[in-house]
Amino acid sequence: MYFPHQLSSYGEMVLSPNSGVDVLFESNIGDDGAESWMNADLVAVVEAEGTVTATTSCMLSSIRRLTGHDSSMWVFGWGTNKGQLGTDLSSIHRFSLRNVGISGLAILRLKPNASQQTGLHENKLSGSLANEEDEAEAVVGNERYPYQLSIPTIGKRLTLHGSGFGLIAPSVLINNISQGIVSNIIHPHRAARRADEQANSLVLTDAKFLPGMEGGAVSWDETGELAGLSMLPIRRTDGEPVDVSLVIPAACIVAAVSPYITIPRQPLQPDHIAALNSSSFINARQAVVMVQVGQTWASGVVISKSGHILTNAHVFTSFLDNISNRTWPNLRSGISLRVRIDSPQQQLWVDDCELVFVSESCWDVALIKIPETCILNGFLPYLPLRTPEEISRMKPIVKGTPLFAIGHGIFGPSSGILPLITSGICSKVVTYSQKPVMLLSSAPVHRGNSGGVLVNTDGQFVGLVTGNGKTSTGRTITHLNFAIPLDAITVAVNAYLLDEDRKWLDRLNTPPMRVDDIWSLRGNAPVWDPIEKVPSKL
């Protein structure tokens, strides 16, 4: 890793003694695997600070929002729980060598005649790795490039380009890709209304990220336009998996490198290409709330305009008093229950919540009610549970159907960020009596996603997320998750919403035995026919 001796705004950078920068282009790899590396000079190390204000760093402010009040729970990089060099989260109030690995950009210049040897087309801004194992990003270029910026939108498809594990075999592993969607956008400030604020916001994606892809270009699938550069991964110190990647947006990069590469200013283009940018998807995301019980958090979904919220029963199991009837549940003394509602302009924590029902069966369902007086200025998006007839008219969920998980995974109450969206497919539909009783999905879900929703490409609520698969050692498998199909619970819950008679909810406590076996992952052992004794010929 090559850190400069000194770091200053747009000052001359000096590499450590006996170090240098080499760059490999895929076009410089021969048929026999021979690699022609190019020498490059380090021009500068600058902050990806954006253009929102002169005093506030967009990236570092967004990181502060992401990690919340407890930065000790988070580290950047692939190494130990202390993180990698230059990733000190306690110092992100000001850009320095201590945090250069988080939001630093390294600008390289190929040495004379090197650019001619690469066969580069000098008509666009391009990104590449600065060095072998470096977490600082690099931007290559020395001409006036016309450039047009798009505003990131939730659900927009993108591709990460990089050389995952590239040093193992550069000629083989250079320039591989990973695809996903924009899962969330972390604005430097809680509400980003102007186009430049949105364009300078940290982007989270569910595209898979590998060591060695740091500094790689990220492009929008629809246009091929540069979306940004990959950052080092963020990890939890408690070992919980974090299967999202971070992207420094193009607007921050353009602003940071402009003293070295003249890029004509272009208007920011609102993007309406994203498949998830429909009103139904926006409503689905806004209907997902954060549920906090004691010091634990989960997700929930508002299912009525009166403030009924569906979530998971297991969220409450360890907090119920010993004499509680699950149809009339009570939390232990001293345990608080509150719900956070997110509107486009503000967030509201509701403390006056009623725990209506906690299932005792494999249907991992709980129901909460918030007072109607707590609805934000009449604003309460909700996802109604469709009737069986309406569900029958929907496009059926089958193996391979694209699905999206929406919930408050990974980042807890202190972060204050909106729900995360991850993409995948329906891996399997498990049925009983020709009706779906379990959905398996590959959309990554994490701690905090319990009680979130699975939606289809039309933004329709199709399943309630309940949990992940786990290995025998307890490690979470984020790409294997389980959800309750809406068909299985909609009759009982809708009946309760009509007259609020809890006998309807009590029906969820008596599923068929086979359904309980399915959710307990109990299979039937094979029964073998007895083997007739064969006389020995010996």
C-alpha positions in Angstrom: 0.0 0.0 0.0 1.5 3.4 -1.0 0.5 6.3 1.3 2.0 9.7 0.7 4.3 11.3 3.3 2.0 14.3 3.5 -1.6 15.2 2.7 -2.9 18.6 1.9 -5.6 20.1 -0.3 -4.3 20.1 -3.8 -0.7 20.0 -2.7 2.2 18.1 -4.1 2.2 14.4 -3.0 5.3 12.4 -2.3 5.3 8.6 -2.1 7.2 6.8 0.6 10.8 5.9 -0.2 11.3 2.8 -2.5 7.7 2.7 -3.5 5.9 3.4 -6.8 2.7 3.0 -8.7 2.2 0.5 -11.6 -0.9 0.2 -13.7 -2.0 -2.8 -15.7 -4.6 -2.5 -18.5 -6.3 -5.5 -19.9 -5.3 -4.6 -23.4 -1.6 -4.9 -22.3 -1.9 -8.7 -21.6 -0.6 -10.9 -24.3 -2.1 -14.1 -25.5 0.6 -15.9 -23.6 -0.4 -14.1 -20.4 2.6 -11.8 -20.4 1.7 -8.5 -18.6 3.1 -5.1 -19.6 2.7 -2.9 -16.5 2.8 0.9 -17.0 4.5 3.3 -14.6 2.4 6.2 -13.2 3.1 9.3 -11.0 1.0 10.1 -8.0 -0.3 13.6 -8.8 -2.4 14.2 -5.7 -4.5 12.7 -2.9 -7.7 14.6 -2.5 -11.0 14.2 -0.6 -14.2 13.2 -2.3 -15.9 16.1 -0.7 -18.7 17.0 -3.1 -20.1 20.5 -3.6 -22.9 20.9 -1.1 -21.1 23.4 1.2 -17.6 24.7 1.6 -17.3 23.5 5.2 -18.9 20.1 5.2 -17.6 16.9 3.6 -20.4 15.1 1.8 -18.8 11.6 2.1 -17.6 11.9 5.7 -21.0 13.4 6.8 -22.8 10.5 5.1 -20.5 8.0 6.8 -21.3 9.7 10.2 -25.1 9.2 9.4 -24.5 5.6 8.4 -22.7 4.5 11.5 -24.8 6.6 13.9 -23.6 7.5 17.4 -21.6 4.4 18.0 -18.7 4.3 15.6 -17.0 1.6 17.7 -19.4 -0.9 16.2 -18.0 -0.3 12.7 -14.7 -0.7 10.8 -13.6 -0.2 7.2 -11.6 -2.8 5.3 -10.9 -6.5 5.2 -8.5 -6.8 8.1 -8.8 -7.0 11.8 -11.5 -5.4 14.0 -9.4 -2.3 14.1 -9.8 -1.8 10.4 -7.2 -1.0 7.8 -4.7 1.8 7.9 -6.3 5.2 7.1 -9.8 4.2 8.2 -10.1 5.8 11.6 -13.8 6.4 12.1 -13.2 8.5 15.2 -11.4 11.1 13.1 -14.0 11.6 10.3 -14.9 15.1 11.5 -12.0 16.3 9.3 -10.3 14.8 6.3 -6.7 13.6 7.1 -4.3 10.7 6.7 -6.1 9.0 9.5 -9.3 8.6 7.3 -7.9 8.9 3.7 -8.8 5.2 3.1 -12.5 6.1 3.5 -13.0 9.0 1.3 -9.6 9.7 -0.3 -9.1 9.8 -4.1 -5.7 9.2 -5.6 -5.1 11.0 -8.9 -2.5 9.3 -11.1 -0.8 10.4 -14.3 0.6 7.8 -16.7 4.3 8.5 -17.5 5.1 9.8 -21.0 4.3 7.4 -23.8 2.6 5.1 -21.4 -0.9 6.2 -22.5 -0.1 5.5 -26.2 0.9 1.9 -25.2 -2.4 1.3 -23.5 -4.7 2.0 -26.5 -6.9 4.1 -24.3 -9.7 6.1 -25.9 -9.4 9.6 -24.6 -13.1 10.6 -24.8 -14.5 9.8 -21.4 -13.6 9.8 -17.7 -12.5 6.4 -16.5 -11.6 4.9 -13.2 -9.0 2.3 -12.2 -7.2 1.0 -9.2 -4.4 3.1 -7.9 -2.1 0.2 -6.9 -2.0 -3.4 -5.8 -3.8 -3.4 -2.5 -4.7 0.2 -2.1 -8.0 1.4 -0.6 -7.5 4.9 -2.2 -9.4 5.3 -5.5 -7.8 6.5 -8.7 -9.0 8.6 -11.6 -7.0 8.5 -14.8 -7.2 11.3 -17.4 -5.6 14.5 -18.6 -8.0 16.0 -21.2 -11.2 18.0 -21.3 -13.9 15.4 -21.0 -17.5 16.2 -21.6 -19.4 14.7 -18.7 -23.1 14.4 -17.8 -24.2 13.6 -14.3 -27.3 11.6 -13.3 -29.0 11.8 -9.9 -28.9 8.3 -8.2 -32.3 6.7 -7.6 -33.3 3.8 -5.5 -33.5 0.6 -7.4 -31.4 1.7 -10.4 -29.3 -1.1 -11.8 -25.5 -0.8 -11.8 -22.4 -2.7 -12.4 -19.2 -2.8 -10.3 -16.0 -3.2 -12.3 -12.8 -4.3 -10.6 -10.1 -6.9 -10.2 -11.3 -9.1 -7.3 -8.4 -11.1 -5.9 -6.5 -9.6 -8.9 -3.0 -10.1 -7.5 -3.4 -13.9 -7.4 -3.4 -14.0 -11.2 -3.7 -10.5 -12.8 -3.9 -11.7 -16.3 -6.9 -14.0 -15.4 -8.8 -12.0 -12.8 -8.4 -8.4 -14.1 -11.7 -6.6 -14.8 -14.4 -8.8 -13.5 -17.9 -7.4 -12.7 -20.7 -7.7 -10.2 -24.2 -6.4 -10.7 -26.9 -5.1 -8.4 -29.2 -2.2 -7.6 -29.0 1.0 -5.6 -30.2 -0.2 -2.2 -30.1 3.1 -0.4 -28.9 6.7 -0.7 -27.3 8.3 2.4 -27.6 12.0 2.2 -25.1 14.2 4.0 -28.0 15.8 5.8 -31.3 14.1 6.9 -33.3 15.7 4.1 -31.6 16.3 0.8 -34.0 18.3 -1.4 -31.7 20.0 -4.0 -30.4 18.0 -7.0 -26.7 18.7 -6.0 -27.3 17.4 -2.5 -28.8 14.2 -3.9 -26.0 13.7 -6.4 -23.4 14.1 -3.7 -24.9 11.4 -1.5 -23.2 8.1 -0.5 -24.7 5.2 -2.5 -25.3 1.7 -1.1 -25.6 -1.3 -3.4 -26.3 -5.0 -3.0 -23.8 -5.8 -5.8 -21.3 -8.3 -4.5 -17.9 -6.8 -3.7 -14.6 -8.6 -3.5 -11.1 -7.7 -2.1 -9.2 -5.9 -4.9 -12.3 -4.1 -6.3 -11.7 -1.0 -4.3 -11.4 2.0 -6.6 -13.0 0.2 -9.5 -15.5 2.1 -11.7 -19.2 1.7 -11.1 -21.5 2.3 -14.1 -25.2 2.6 -14.7 -26.4 -0.4 -16.6 -28.9 1.5 -18.8 -26.5 4.1 -20.1 -23.0 2.9 -19.3 -22.3 6.2 -17.7 -19.9 6.4 -14.7 -21.9 6.2 -11.5 -18.9 6.4 -9.1 -16.1 4.5 -7.6 -16.2 1.5 -5.2 -15.1 2.2 -1.6 -13.6 -0.1 1.0 -16.3 -2.3 2.6 -17.8 -1.4 5.9 -18.1 -4.2 8.5 -19.6 -4.7 12.0 -17.1 -5.5 14.7 -19.5 -8.1 16.2 -19.2 -10.3 13.1 -22.7 -9.8 11.8 -22.6 -9.9 7.9 -22.9 -6.7 5.9 -23.6 -7.6 2.3 -23.8 -4.1 0.9 -21.1 -2.2 -0.9 -20.4 1.6 -0.8 -20.0 3.9 -3.8 -18.5 7.4 -4.0 -20.9 9.1 -6.4 -19.6 10.6 -9.7 -20.5 14.1 -8.6 -18.1 14.0 -5.7 -15.3 12.7 -7.9 -15.8 15.3 -10.6 -15.7 18.1 -7.9 -12.6 16.7 -6.3 -10.5 16.2 -9.4 -11.6 19.4 -11.2 -8.3 21.3 -10.3 -6.4 18.6 -12.2 -8.8 17.5 -14.9 -11.0 20.1 -16.6 -14.5 18.8 -16.9 -17.1 21.1 -18.4 -20.0 21.5 -16.0 -23.2 19.7 -17.1 -26.6 20.0 -15.6 -27.6 17.2 -13.3 -30.1 14.9 -14.9 -33.0 13.5 -12.8 -33.1 9.8 -13.6 -36.4 8.1 -14.3 -35.0 4.9 -15.7 -35.0 2.9 -12.5 -37.5 0.0 -12.4 -38.2 0.7 -8.7 -38.8 4.4 -9.2 -42.6 3.8 -9.5 -45.2 5.2 -7.1 -46.0 1.7 -5.9 -42.4 1.0 -5.0 -42.0 4.4 -3.3 -45.2 3.6 -1.3 -44.0 0.2 -0.4 -40.7 1.6 1.0 -42.5 4.3 2.9 -44.9 1.7 4.5 -42.0 -0.1 6.1 -41.3 1.1 9.6 -38.7 0.5 12.2 -39.8 -1.4 15.3 -37.7 -1.1 18.5 -38.2 -3.4 21.5 -35.9 -2.7 24.4 -32.4 -2.4 22.7 -33.4 -4.6 19.8 -34.7 -3.4 16.5 -36.6 -5.0 13.6 -38.8 -4.0 10.7 -42.6 -3.9 10.2 -45.1 -2.9 7.6 -48.2 -0.7 8.0 -51.2 -2.6 6.6 -54.1 -0.3 7.4 -54.8 3.4 7.3 -55.7 3.1 11.0 -52.1 2.2 12.0 -52.0 -1.6 12.2 -48.4 -2.9 11.7 -47.5 -6.4 10.8 -44.1 -7.7 12.0 -42.5 -11.0 13.4 -43.5 -12.7 16.6 -39.9 -13.7 17.4 -39.0 -10.0 17.8 -41.1 -10.1 21.1 -40.7 -13.7 22.4 -37.9 -12.9 24.9 -39.6 -9.7 26.1 -43.1 -11.1 27.1 -44.0 -11.6 30.7 -44.4 -15.2 32.0 -48.2 -15.1 32.4 -48.9 -13.4 29.0 -51.5 -14.9 26.7 -50.1 -14.5 23.2 -53.6 -13.4 22.0 -53.5 -10.7 24.7 -49.7 -10.2 25.0 -47.9 -8.0 27.6 -44.3 -6.9 27.6 -42.3 -7.3 30.8 -42.1 -4.3 33.1 -39.4 -1.9 31.9 -39.4 -3.1 28.3 -40.4 -0.3 25.9 -42.0 -0.7 22.4 -41.8 2.1 19.9 -42.2 2.5 16.1 -40.5 4.9 13.7 -42.5 6.2 10.8 -40.5 7.8 7.9 -42.0 10.5 5.8 -40.2 12.3 2.9 -39.6 15.3 5.2 -39.4 14.0 8.7 -39.2 10.9 11.0 -41.5 10.4 13.9 -40.9 8.0 16.8 -44.2 6.7 18.3 -43.9 5.5 21.9 -47.7 5.0 22.5 -47.9 1.6 20.7 -50.2 -1.3 21.5 -48.9 -4.9 21.1 -52.1 -6.6 19.8 -51.0 -10.1 19.0 -47.9 -12.4 19.1 -48.3 -15.8 17.4 -47.2 -19.0 19.2 -47.0 -21.1 16.0 -44.7 -21.4 12.9 -46.6 -18.4 11.5 -44.0 -15.9 12.8 -46.5 -13.0 13.0 -47.1 -10.2 15.4 -49.5 -7.2 15.2 -48.9 -3.7 16.5 -51.3 -0.7 16.6 -50.2 2.9 16.7 -52.6 5.7 17.7 -54.2 7.5 14.7 -53.2 10.8 16.4 -49.6 9.9 15.6 -50.1 9.8 11.9 -47.8 12.5 10.3 -50.0 15.2 9.1 -52.3 12.6 7.6 -49.3 10.9 6.0 -49.3 7.1 6.6 -48.5 5.0 3.6 -49.7 1.4 4.0 -49.7 -1.8 2.1 -53.1 -3.4 2.4 -53.3 -7.2 2.5 -55.1 -8.3 -0.6 -58.0 -10.7 -0.5 -57.5 -14.3 -1.8 -59.4 -13.2 -5.0 -57.1 -10.3 -5.6 -54.1 -12.5 -5.0 -55.4 -15.0 -7.5 -55.4 -12.3 -10.1 -51.8 -11.3 -9.4 -49.0 -12.8 -11.4 -48.0 -15.9 -9.4 -44.7 -16.1 -7.5 -42.7 -19.0 -9.0 -39.1 -20.1 -8.9 -37.0 -17.4 -10.6 -39.5 -14.5 -10.1 -37.5 -11.3 -9.3 -38.1 -10.1 -5.8 -37.0 -7.3 -3.6 -36.5 -7.2 0.2 -37.3 -3.9 2.0 -36.4 -3.5 5.6 -34.2 -1.8 8.2 -31.3 -4.3 7.9 -27.7 -3.7 9.2 -28.0 -0.1 10.4 -29.9 0.5 13.6 -32.0 3.2 15.1 -29.1 5.7 15.7 -28.4 5.9 11.9 -31.7 7.4 11.1 -31.6 6.2 7.5 -34.5 4.9 5.4 -35.1 1.2 4.7 -32.6 -0.7 2.6 -33.7 -2.4 -0.7 -32.0 -5.5 -1.9 -32.7 -7.6 -5.0 -32.8 -11.3 -5.8 -35.1 -14.0 -7.0 -37.6 -16.4 -5.6 -35.4 -19.5 -5.0 -38.3 -21.8 -4.2 -42.0 -21.8 -3.3 -42.9 -24.5 -0.7 -46.5 -25.6 -0.9 -49.0 -27.6 1.2 -52.4 -28.7 -0.3 -51.4 -26.8 -3.4 -51.1 -23.5 -1.6 -47.8 -21.6 -0.9 -46.7 -21.8 2.8 -43.1 -20.6 2.5 -41.1 -18.5 0.1 -37.3 -18.8 -0.2 -35.5 -15.8 -1.7 -31.9 -14.9 -2.6 -32.4 -11.1 -1.9 -29.9 -10.5 0.9 -31.4 -9.7 4.3 -29.6 -8.9 7.5 -30.1 -8.4 11.1 -33.0 -5.9 11.5 -34.8 -7.1 8.3 -37.2 -9.3 10.4 -40.7 -8.2 9.7 -39.8 -6.4 6.5 -41.5 -7.2 3.2 -40.8 -9.0 0.0 -42.3 -7.2 -3.1 -42.4 -8.1 -6.7 -41.3 -5.9 -9.6 -44.7 -4.0 -9.5 -44.1 -3.1 -5.8 -46.8 -5.5 -4.6 -46.5 -7.0 -1.1 -46.1 -10.8 -1.6 -44.3 -12.0 1.6 -43.3 -11.1 5.2 -39.6 -11.7 5.8 -38.9 -13.9 8.9 -35.2 -14.7 8.9 -32.1 -16.2 7.3 -30.5 -19.6 6.9 -27.6 -20.2 9.3 -24.6 -22.6 9.1 -24.0 -25.2 11.8 -21.6 -22.7 13.4 -24.3 -20.0 13.6 -23.0 -17.8 10.7 -25.8 -16.0 8.9 -26.4 -16.9 5.2 -27.7 -13.5 3.9 -28.6 -14.8 0.4 -30.9 -17.5 1.8 -33.9 -16.1 3.5 -37.4 -17.2 4.4 -40.7 -15.3 4.1 -44.4 -16.1 4.9 -46.5 -15.9 1.7 -49.3 -13.4 2.0 -51.8 -16.0 0.9 -51.1 -17.9 4.2 -52.1 -15.2 6.6 -54.2 -12.6 4.7 -57.7 -14.2 5.5 -57.1 -14.2 9.3 -55.5 -10.8 9.5 -58.1 -9.1 7.2 -60.9 -10.6 9.2 -59.5 -9.1 12.4 -59.1 -5.6 10.7 -62.8 -5.6 9.9 -64.1 -6.1 13.5 -61.0 -6.4 15.7 -62.2 -9.7 17.2 -59.0 -11.5 18.2 -60.5 -14.9 17.6 -59.5 -14.4 13.9 -55.8 -13.9 14.9 -55.9 -16.9 17.2 -56.5 -19.0 14.1 -52.8 -18.3 13.2 -51.8 -20.4 16.2 -53.2 -23.7 14.8 -51.5 -24.4 11.4 -51.6 -27.9 9.9 -48.9 -30.2 11.4 -47.2 -30.5 8.0 -46.8 -26.7 7.7 -45.2 -26.7 11.2 -42.8 -29.4 10.0 -41.9 -27.3 6.9 -41.1 -24.2 9.0 -39.2 -26.3 11.5 -37.2 -27.7 8.6 -38.3 -31.2 9.7 -38.3 -33.7 6.9 -39.7 -37.2 6.7 -37.0 -39.9 6.9 -37.1 -42.3 3.9 -38.8 -45.6 4.5 -37.0 -48.5 2.9 -38.6 -51.8 1.9 -37.0 -54.7 3.8 -34.2 -56.4 1.8 -34.8 -60.1 1.3 -32.0 -62.3 2.5 -30.0 -63.6 -0.4 -28.4 -67.0 0.0 -24.7 -67.0 0.0 -23.0 -68.7 -2.9 -19.8 -69.3 -0.9 
